[in-house]
Amino acid sequence: MSTDYTRRETMQALAALSLFGWGDDDDGPQGLDDLGFFDTHLVANDGEGITIDPELLDFVGAITAEQTDDGVQISIDPDQLELDGLTNPLTDSLDAAGRNITNVKSLDTEYTVSESKPQVDVFIDDTGTYKATGPFDFLPLTNDSDVLELLDAIDNNLTTAAVLHVHGGSYECDNTFSDGGELEITTPGTTLMGDGAATEIFLRDQATATGEGSKLIEVRADDVTLADFKIDGNWQNQSMDEVFGSEPEPDGHNIAIFAKNVDMSGVRSVNSTGDGVEPFSNTENVTITNCIFRNNWEQCIHFNSCKAVTVTNCILDGEETNGLVDTYAGVDAVTEDVTMSNCILRNGNDHGIIVESGEGSVRDVTFENIVVADTAGRGVYVRYNANAVNQPEDITFKNVTCKNCLKGVQVGAGSNIKVEGGNIHDVDEEGVLVYLPSVDADVTIKNIDIRDVGMATLSDGIKANPVDQQLDLTVEDNDIESVATGSAMDNAIGLPVSGTGDFVSGSEIIDNTVAGNGADNAITLDPSSNIKIRHNDGHKTEALISAELTNSDSVNHGLVNTPTHFMLTTRGYGVISSVGSIDGTSISVNLVNNDDDTARSTATPVTIEAKYWPNAG
């Protein structure tokens, strides 16, 4: 079947072909005929060799290729070349991206192609032997036991960037290293790609000796792409007692990155004894998209002393310890500018998202549009670490949903920690807990829908306990309700401060809905807490009352405590001479007539604006 390709795709193919035999001479740019173009032997997707038919091509003297700083520049002399209407100039050949070219239309007279790469194809032949074929002198290579060793050998022999295409099939690897990677990518610009889930690389049974563990793929070169394959660590072939015991085997990360400008997409990383993927120290500008991580011993994704990492549209399903996602920074190191968005995290044996500084600093980290479900620990945990140079700072959780977790969100340290938007539903204990055992923090909890907390034990919707640490807390515009069968909410918002309430001075609870929420109490505070509480539906601190009153009549104000501020006005002939009495329930008013200041017995319209604002700043 014939397919039409664009001029750019055609030129990419020609540029790749010219590179296979590229060389310099004193005469300047060489024509493709001088480069042995017609003698080039290529490999199709099925692993069978194919040859260009020179009878269909009249390129002699018509095309030249020149290596420039912008890539490979192809020049065409239209007077010597007529391609319009030419069919099948390359029989089942491949362009740089692995696409077949079967029809060429008219070409521009000059075109520049950048980043064209030759391709090495790895496949399994009929005997089950791994083979690699491509445009390099050392190929073909064969190995019947370890595909990562084969790929490592290829990468070690590369002199230029290439595409390593591992075709569909199940490939075993034999882990014989106690340290280092089975495949250590050291050639900048390398692409390792498969055919999606059809390409499975797995560690065979009994491949790792007891006490050993290995990183299966290590990226130690910049500008690398990992795409469209499955890697299965097979628990590093340890017994379950070894993997889950008190001293588990050394980290056997499936993928470790020590490089800049790395793109990882469409990868499935499962069953490692370490992490599904870990961007390590000095790693910068990494994107991880459309990947699936499942049943990894430690984290599915671990951000460790890295910068400018973006994760989008991924599924993280199952881990045994340390959380589905975790941050860390080594001594004198920083993890910063990390963004994770549009991901699903579920079935964690520990916590969903952990943010901690390790022994360094973690800052400027954002999680947005995330679902965390069915985790044994917290959905989100900003954790204090005594060894950290700095506790986490500038950490944002935006539109994060936590469901069926021990707690929804817990903050134990940090500056400028923002939890905004999203939902917290069906958690065993608190919806949000701010508990500061050792350091100060400032935390914003805003616009969260909190439903059905305390599914296992009596708990608060939002609870803060600074434990003698300074807490600058803002709780604003949250909707809290707990009415499901089995839920038990003590306080919708509770601040049972341990120590002195002065440690929450300047904090605010504003515009929250805690009405009809099924809680024993709406908002409960330590009596000495210096907190501004304003305009919360269900915890009335402001009232505007209109009533028809005579002298000494009382009106209920409905506030949570005796008003601290009030203003009274009348209409008609009545005059307010004084406020009779004020308590936690009502206000009485002394009214006199306008003309003689005698006690007024005729009902007079009175408006009372009352506020319970003990901290009026």
Secondary structure, 3 states (H helix, E strand, C coil): CCCCCCHHHHHHHHHHHHHHCCCCCCCCCEECCCCCHHHCEEECCCCCEEECCHHHCCCCCCEEEEEECCEEEEEECCCCCCCCCCECCCCCEECCCCCEECECCCCCCEEEECCCCCEEEEEECCCCCEEEECCCCCCCEEECCCHHHHHHHHHHHCCCCCEEEECCEEEEECCCCCCCEEEEECCCCCEEECCHHHEEEEECCCCCCCCCCCEEEEECCCCCEEEEEEEECHHHHCCHHHHHCCCCCCCCCCEEECCEEEEEEEEEEECCCCCCEEECCCEEEEEEECCEEEEECCCCEEEECEEEEEEECCEEEEECCCCCEEEECCCCCEEEEEEEEEEEEEEECCCCEEECCCCCEEEEEEEEEEEEECCCCCCEEECCCCCCCCCCEEEEEEEEEEECCCCCEEECCEEEEEEEEEEEECCCCCCEEEECCCCCEEEEEECCEEECCCCCCCECCEEEECCCCCEEEEEECCEEECCCCCCCECEEEEECCCCCHHHHCCEEEECCECCCCCCCEEEEECCCCCEEEECEECECCEEEEEEEECCCEEEECCCCCCCCEEEEEECCCEEEEEEEEECCCEEEEEEEECCCCCECCCCEEEEEEEECCCCCC
